[in-house]
Amino acid sequence: MVPPVAGEEQKNVPDAKRFSVDRSAGLAGQYQVAYNPEENVLFVSGSYNHTKTHGTLCATIARINADTLQIEQTATLPVIPENNPELANLFQVQAAYGLAADNERGLLWTGGTHTNSVTAYSQKDLSRVWDSLVLEVEMLTPRELYVAPNGAVLVTGMGGYQVISAPTAEGERRVSPLQGEGPAMLLGPVADESRSLLYIPNIMRDEIWVVDMNTWELARKLPVIGGEDANTPVGVHGVEIVSTRGELYVSAQGREGKNGGLYVLSFEGEHLAYLPFGKMPTDILLDAERHLLYVADFGGKGEAAVAGGGTITVINTLNRAIIDTVQVAPTRINHQVLLKDGSVIAVDKAGDYPAAEVPYVLDANSGEYYEAAEETRPGEPPRPIVRDGIAKVYMP
């Protein structure tokens, strides 16, 4: 048992098997979800059927009612030429993948992983406000984003991170060069704003980067060592913090069937605990008020029955005990967000909902949008635009 910190109580921690799930159809090719608590709306990014050789012809950002999980509005995203020289006469959607909400300024920041771009949209009408491609600003291959209190945006990805400065009085922003050391693929940042520090997992080196938010410089690295086999990679994925306890919580995918689960580290990097579970634990979410961690299991490859995953493991941060493992989707939960009532929204990539007509399908030849339930790519048979799921996990 871990002794509680002053002011922490267990009265808000639920007993096992008290979680319910409501799940419905979302977008095709879902990636991340962001939340505006004042408006009580969600924003979800979706990009269907992009590969290493071509972009997507079906992508959007959806505004979704956080109570009903119904789609209220979808964005018409920019159209750009294909990156592949062999597809020079074709078009693709400048799709959004990573999402971060700047609720104070009414913005939604997105990362275009396939187009090496970062774009900001208005939360009100999903119109484009800022775009690195339009400004001809060189960006890394973006993965995830963090919006600082002053409006600056840190973008993680291949090789390290870049910082888009807070806007000047004239609304202009500066973009830093790529910052980082050694091989890096940085994932989702989490901030300790009271200490002006940002913690970022580097999945390539099994370490957590600590960035000083006053200077945006890399301050230190905290290695994560395998809890089952110190010589096998860990595959760090997500991180959360509890400042009052001085603890980091790191989710890990594991490698070779080992080292997956949750790691607890001190702010100094001391390994405090390891909880093994799951097939490929990825996204992690903290409910600080209720002392709960939610760790999503993406699962493996193949059909759902083989891939596994689709669960969320709920952990009590006060005693580091697993409370419950909730089956939320058939497989492949990709991202989570916490609602103001303590419910958790999870978006997956299970693809188990049938295709439906959507108004954001692109004609690769003309670059014009049309409504369809199939994607038609030149030289390939039509592909049904099957949809993923969006779920609410809650205590009834």
C-alpha positions as CSV (number, residue, x, y, z in Angstrom):
1,M,0.0,0.0,0.0
2,V,1.3,3.5,-0.9
3,P,0.7,6.0,1.8
4,P,-1.7,8.8,0.8
5,V,-0.6,12.4,0.4
6,A,-2.3,14.9,2.6
7,G,-5.6,15.9,1.1
8,E,-6.1,12.7,-0.9
9,E,-9.0,10.5,0.0
10,Q,-10.2,7.3,-1.4
11,K,-13.9,8.0,-1.1
12,N,-14.2,9.0,-4.7
13,V,-12.5,5.8,-6.0
14,P,-15.0,3.3,-7.4
15,D,-15.2,-0.3,-6.6
16,A,-14.5,-2.9,-9.2
17,K,-17.0,-3.7,-12.0
18,R,-18.8,-0.4,-11.8
19,F,-18.1,0.9,-15.3
20,S,-20.6,1.0,-18.1
21,V,-20.0,1.6,-21.8
22,D,-22.1,3.3,-24.5
23,R,-20.6,3.0,-28.0
24,S,-21.7,4.2,-31.4
25,A,-20.4,4.9,-34.9
26,G,-17.9,7.6,-35.4
27,L,-15.6,8.5,-38.3
28,A,-13.6,6.4,-40.7
29,G,-10.0,6.2,-39.8
30,Q,-10.2,7.9,-36.4
31,Y,-7.1,9.2,-34.7
32,Q,-7.5,11.6,-31.8
33,V,-10.2,13.4,-29.8
34,A,-10.2,16.8,-28.1
35,Y,-12.7,18.4,-25.7
36,N,-14.1,21.8,-24.9
37,P,-15.8,21.6,-21.5
38,E,-17.6,25.0,-21.7
39,E,-19.2,24.1,-25.0
40,N,-19.5,20.4,-24.0
41,V,-18.3,19.4,-27.5
42,L,-15.8,16.9,-28.8
43,F,-13.6,17.2,-31.9
44,V,-12.4,14.0,-33.6
45,S,-10.0,13.6,-36.5
46,G,-10.4,11.0,-39.1
47,S,-8.3,10.0,-42.1
48,Y,-9.2,6.9,-44.1
49,N,-6.9,4.6,-46.1
50,H,-3.7,6.5,-46.4
51,T,-0.5,4.5,-47.0
52,K,3.2,5.2,-47.5
53,T,2.6,5.6,-51.2
54,H,-0.5,7.8,-51.3
55,G,-2.5,10.2,-49.2
56,T,-6.1,10.0,-48.2
57,L,-9.3,10.7,-50.2
58,C,-11.6,10.7,-47.2
59,A,-10.7,12.8,-44.2
60,T,-12.4,15.3,-41.9
61,I,-12.6,16.8,-38.4
62,A,-16.0,16.3,-36.7
63,R,-17.6,18.4,-34.0
64,I,-19.5,15.9,-31.8
65,N,-22.0,16.4,-29.0
66,A,-20.4,15.1,-25.8
67,D,-23.7,13.9,-24.3
68,T,-25.2,12.2,-27.3
69,L,-22.0,11.4,-29.3
70,Q,-23.9,12.6,-32.4
71,I,-21.9,14.4,-35.2
72,E,-23.0,18.0,-35.4
73,Q,-20.6,19.3,-38.1
74,T,-17.8,18.1,-40.3
75,A,-14.9,20.1,-41.8
76,T,-14.0,20.4,-45.4
77,L,-10.3,20.1,-45.2
78,P,-7.8,21.6,-47.7
79,V,-6.9,19.8,-50.9
80,I,-3.3,19.6,-52.0
81,P,-1.3,17.7,-54.6
82,E,-0.1,14.1,-53.9
83,N,3.4,13.9,-52.4
84,N,4.4,10.8,-54.4
85,P,6.0,12.0,-57.8
86,E,4.4,9.0,-59.4
87,L,1.0,10.4,-58.5
88,A,1.8,14.0,-59.6
89,N,-1.4,14.6,-61.4
90,L,-3.6,13.5,-58.5
91,F,-4.9,15.2,-55.4
92,Q,-5.2,14.3,-51.7
93,V,-6.8,15.7,-48.6
94,Q,-4.5,17.6,-46.2
95,A,-5.7,15.3,-43.4
96,A,-5.6,16.0,-39.6
97,Y,-4.2,13.3,-37.2
98,G,-3.0,14.7,-33.9
99,L,-5.4,17.2,-32.2
100,A,-5.0,19.8,-29.4
101,A,-7.7,22.2,-28.3
102,D,-6.9,25.8,-27.4
103,N,-10.3,26.5,-25.8
104,E,-9.3,30.0,-24.5
105,R,-8.7,31.2,-28.1
106,G,-11.3,29.0,-29.8
107,L,-8.8,27.1,-31.9
108,L,-8.1,23.5,-32.7
109,W,-4.5,22.6,-33.6
110,T,-3.9,19.6,-35.9
111,G,-0.9,17.7,-37.1
112,G,-0.7,16.5,-40.7
113,T,1.4,13.4,-40.3
114,H,1.3,12.5,-44.0
115,T,1.8,16.1,-45.3
116,N,4.4,17.3,-42.7
117,S,2.1,20.2,-41.8
118,V,0.4,21.8,-38.8
119,T,-2.9,23.6,-39.2
120,A,-5.2,25.5,-36.8
121,Y,-8.9,25.6,-37.3
122,S,-11.7,27.6,-35.7
123,Q,-13.7,25.6,-33.2
124,K,-16.8,27.6,-34.1
125,D,-17.1,26.8,-37.8
126,L,-14.0,24.6,-38.5
127,S,-12.6,27.1,-40.9
128,R,-8.8,27.2,-41.4
129,V,-7.0,29.9,-39.4
130,W,-3.3,29.1,-39.6
131,D,-1.4,26.6,-41.9
132,S,2.3,25.9,-42.1
133,L,1.9,24.8,-45.7
134,V,0.3,28.0,-46.7
135,L,3.1,29.9,-44.9
136,E,5.7,27.6,-46.4
137,V,7.1,26.8,-42.9
138,E,9.1,23.6,-42.7
139,M,7.8,21.2,-40.1
140,L,8.8,17.8,-38.8
141,T,6.6,14.8,-39.3
142,P,4.1,15.7,-36.6
143,R,2.7,13.2,-34.1
144,E,1.0,15.1,-31.3
145,L,0.5,18.6,-29.9
146,Y,0.4,20.6,-26.7
147,V,-1.0,24.1,-26.3
148,A,0.6,26.2,-23.6
149,P,-1.4,28.7,-21.4
150,N,0.0,31.6,-23.5
151,G,-1.1,30.0,-26.8
152,A,2.2,28.6,-27.9
153,V,2.1,25.1,-29.4
154,L,4.7,22.4,-29.0
155,V,4.6,19.8,-31.8
156,T,6.1,16.4,-31.3
157,G,7.2,13.9,-33.9
158,M,10.1,12.3,-35.8
159,G,13.4,13.6,-34.6
160,G,12.2,15.7,-31.7
161,Y,9.9,18.7,-31.4
162,Q,9.2,22.2,-32.7
163,V,7.5,25.2,-31.0
164,I,5.1,27.5,-32.6
165,S,5.2,30.7,-30.6
166,A,2.3,32.5,-29.0
167,P,0.8,35.1,-31.3
168,T,2.1,38.6,-31.3
169,A,-0.3,41.6,-31.1
170,E,-0.5,41.4,-34.9
171,G,-1.3,37.7,-34.8
172,E,2.0,36.5,-36.2
173,R,3.7,33.4,-34.9
174,R,7.3,32.1,-35.2
175,V,8.3,28.5,-35.6
176,S,11.4,27.1,-34.0
177,P,13.8,24.8,-35.8
178,L,13.7,21.1,-34.9
179,Q,14.9,20.5,-31.3
180,G,16.1,17.3,-29.9
181,E,19.0,14.9,-29.3
182,G,19.6,11.5,-30.8
183,P,17.1,9.1,-32.4
184,A,13.6,10.2,-31.4
185,M,10.0,9.7,-32.1
186,L,8.2,11.8,-29.6
187,L,4.5,11.1,-28.7
188,G,2.0,12.9,-26.5
189,P,3.2,15.6,-24.1
190,V,1.7,16.2,-20.7
191,A,2.4,19.4,-18.7
192,D,3.2,20.1,-15.1
193,E,2.2,23.8,-15.5
194,S,2.9,24.5,-11.8
195,R,6.5,23.6,-12.3
196,S,6.7,24.8,-16.0
197,L,7.8,21.4,-17.2
198,L,6.6,19.2,-20.1
199,Y,7.0,15.4,-20.1
200,I,7.2,13.7,-23.5
201,P,7.7,10.0,-24.3
202,N,10.4,9.0,-26.8
203,I,9.3,5.6,-28.0
204,M,12.5,5.0,-29.9
205,R,14.8,5.2,-26.9
206,D,12.4,4.2,-24.0
207,E,12.8,7.5,-22.2
208,I,10.8,10.5,-21.1
209,W,12.0,13.9,-22.2
210,V,11.6,16.8,-19.7
211,V,11.3,20.2,-21.4
212,D,11.5,23.5,-19.6
213,M,8.4,25.5,-20.7
214,N,10.1,28.8,-20.0
215,T,12.8,28.3,-22.6
216,W,11.4,25.2,-24.5
217,E,14.8,23.6,-24.0
218,L,15.4,19.9,-23.3
219,A,16.3,19.8,-19.6
220,R,16.8,16.1,-19.0
221,K,15.9,12.5,-20.0
222,L,14.4,9.9,-17.7
223,P,15.0,6.3,-18.9
224,V,12.3,3.6,-18.5
225,I,13.8,0.1,-17.8
226,G,11.8,-3.1,-18.5
227,G,9.9,-4.4,-15.5
228,E,10.1,-8.0,-16.7
229,D,13.3,-8.0,-18.7
230,A,15.7,-5.1,-18.4
231,N,17.4,-6.2,-21.7
232,T,14.1,-6.0,-23.8
233,P,12.7,-2.7,-25.0
234,V,9.7,-1.2,-23.2
235,G,8.0,0.7,-26.0
236,V,7.0,3.7,-23.9
237,H,3.8,5.4,-25.3
238,G,2.0,7.8,-22.9
239,V,2.7,9.7,-19.7
240,E,0.7,11.3,-17.0
241,I,1.7,13.1,-13.8
242,V,0.5,13.7,-10.3
243,S,2.4,16.7,-9.0
244,T,1.3,16.3,-5.3
245,R,2.8,12.8,-5.3
246,G,5.8,13.6,-7.4
247,E,5.0,10.7,-9.7
248,L,5.1,9.9,-13.4
249,Y,2.8,7.2,-14.9
250,V,4.1,5.8,-18.1
251,S,2.1,3.4,-20.3
252,A,4.2,0.9,-22.3
253,Q,3.4,-1.3,-25.3
254,G,6.0,-3.9,-24.5
255,R,8.1,-5.9,-26.9
256,E,8.3,-9.7,-27.5
257,G,5.4,-10.2,-25.1
258,K,7.3,-8.6,-22.2
259,N,7.4,-5.3,-20.4
260,G,4.0,-4.0,-21.3
261,G,1.7,-2.3,-18.8
262,L,2.2,0.7,-16.5
263,Y,5.4,2.1,-15.0
264,V,5.5,4.5,-12.0
265,L,8.5,6.8,-11.7
266,S,9.5,9.6,-9.4
267,F,10.2,13.0,-10.8
268,E,13.9,12.2,-10.3
269,G,13.5,9.1,-12.5
270,E,13.5,6.4,-9.7
271,H,11.4,3.4,-10.7
272,L,8.7,3.0,-8.0
273,A,6.4,0.3,-9.4
274,Y,5.5,-1.8,-12.5
275,L,2.1,-3.3,-13.3
276,P,2.1,-5.8,-16.1
277,F,-1.1,-6.1,-18.2
278,G,-2.6,-5.9,-21.6
279,K,-1.5,-6.9,-25.1
280,M,-0.3,-3.5,-26.3
281,P,-1.2,-0.7,-23.8
282,T,-0.9,2.7,-25.4
283,D,-2.9,5.8,-24.5
284,I,-3.1,6.9,-20.9
285,L,-5.5,9.3,-19.2
286,L,-5.5,10.7,-15.7
287,D,-8.6,11.7,-13.7
288,A,-6.8,13.6,-10.9
289,E,-9.9,14.4,-8.9
290,R,-11.0,10.8,-8.6
291,H,-7.4,9.4,-8.4
292,L,-7.9,7.2,-11.5
293,L,-5.8,6.2,-14.5
294,Y,-7.3,4.9,-17.7
295,V,-4.9,2.9,-19.9
296,A,-6.1,1.9,-23.3
297,D,-5.0,-1.4,-25.0
298,F,-4.6,-1.0,-28.8
299,G,-4.1,-4.7,-29.4
300,G,-2.1,-6.4,-32.1
301,K,-2.5,-7.0,-35.9
302,G,-5.2,-8.8,-37.7
303,E,-8.9,-9.2,-37.1
304,A,-10.4,-8.3,-33.7
305,A,-10.5,-11.9,-32.5
306,V,-6.8,-12.2,-33.2
307,A,-5.7,-8.7,-32.4
308,G,-7.2,-8.5,-29.0
309,G,-7.1,-5.2,-27.1
310,G,-10.0,-2.8,-27.1
311,T,-10.0,-2.6,-23.3
312,I,-9.4,0.1,-20.8
313,T,-7.6,-0.8,-17.6
314,V,-8.6,1.4,-14.7
315,I,-6.0,1.9,-11.9
316,N,-6.2,3.5,-8.5
317,T,-3.3,5.9,-8.2
318,L,-3.4,5.9,-4.4
319,N,-2.5,2.3,-4.1
320,R,-1.4,1.4,-7.7
321,A,-4.0,-1.3,-7.9
322,I,-6.0,-2.3,-10.9
323,I,-9.7,-1.7,-10.3
324,D,-11.2,-3.1,-13.5
325,T,-10.5,-3.9,-17.1
326,V,-13.4,-2.7,-19.3
327,Q,-14.1,-4.0,-22.8
328,V,-14.9,-0.9,-24.7
329,A,-14.3,-1.8,-28.4
330,P,-13.6,-5.0,-30.3
331,T,-10.0,-3.8,-30.7
332,R,-7.6,-0.8,-31.3
333,I,-8.5,2.0,-28.9
334,N,-6.4,4.9,-30.1
335,H,-7.1,7.9,-27.8
336,Q,-9.1,9.1,-24.8
337,V,-10.3,12.3,-23.2
338,L,-11.9,13.1,-19.9
339,L,-15.2,14.9,-19.6
340,K,-16.2,17.3,-16.9
341,D,-18.5,14.8,-15.3
342,G,-15.7,12.2,-15.0
343,S,-16.8,10.1,-18.0
344,V,-14.1,9.0,-20.5
345,I,-14.5,9.3,-24.2
346,A,-12.5,6.7,-26.2
347,V,-12.1,6.6,-30.0
348,D,-11.0,3.4,-31.7
349,K,-9.8,2.1,-35.1
350,A,-11.9,-1.1,-35.0
351,G,-13.6,-0.4,-38.3
352,D,-16.6,-2.5,-37.3
353,Y,-19.4,-0.1,-38.3
354,P,-20.7,-0.4,-41.9
355,A,-20.0,2.3,-44.5
356,A,-22.4,5.3,-44.7
357,E,-22.5,8.2,-47.2
358,V,-20.3,11.1,-46.1
359,P,-19.8,14.5,-47.8
360,Y,-16.1,14.7,-47.5
361,V,-14.9,12.2,-50.1
362,L,-12.4,13.6,-52.7
363,D,-12.1,12.9,-56.4
364,A,-8.4,12.3,-56.9
365,N,-8.5,13.6,-60.5
366,S,-10.5,16.8,-60.1
367,G,-9.7,17.6,-56.5
368,E,-13.4,18.2,-55.8
369,Y,-15.4,16.8,-52.9
370,Y,-18.5,14.7,-53.3
371,E,-20.8,12.5,-51.1
372,A,-20.3,8.8,-51.2
373,A,-20.0,5.6,-49.1
374,E,-17.0,4.3,-51.0
375,E,-13.6,5.7,-51.8
376,T,-12.7,5.3,-55.5
377,R,-9.0,5.6,-56.1
378,P,-7.6,5.5,-59.7
379,G,-6.6,2.0,-60.7
380,E,-8.2,0.3,-57.7
381,P,-11.6,-1.2,-57.0
382,P,-13.9,0.9,-54.8
383,R,-13.4,0.6,-51.1
384,P,-16.3,0.9,-48.6
385,I,-15.7,3.7,-46.1
386,V,-16.2,1.6,-42.9
387,R,-16.5,3.5,-39.7
388,D,-14.8,3.2,-36.3
389,G,-16.4,3.6,-32.9
390,I,-16.6,6.3,-30.3
391,A,-17.5,5.2,-26.8
392,K,-18.4,6.8,-23.4
393,V,-17.1,4.9,-20.3
394,Y,-18.8,6.0,-17.1
395,M,-20.1,5.0,-13.7
396,P,-23.9,4.8,-13.8
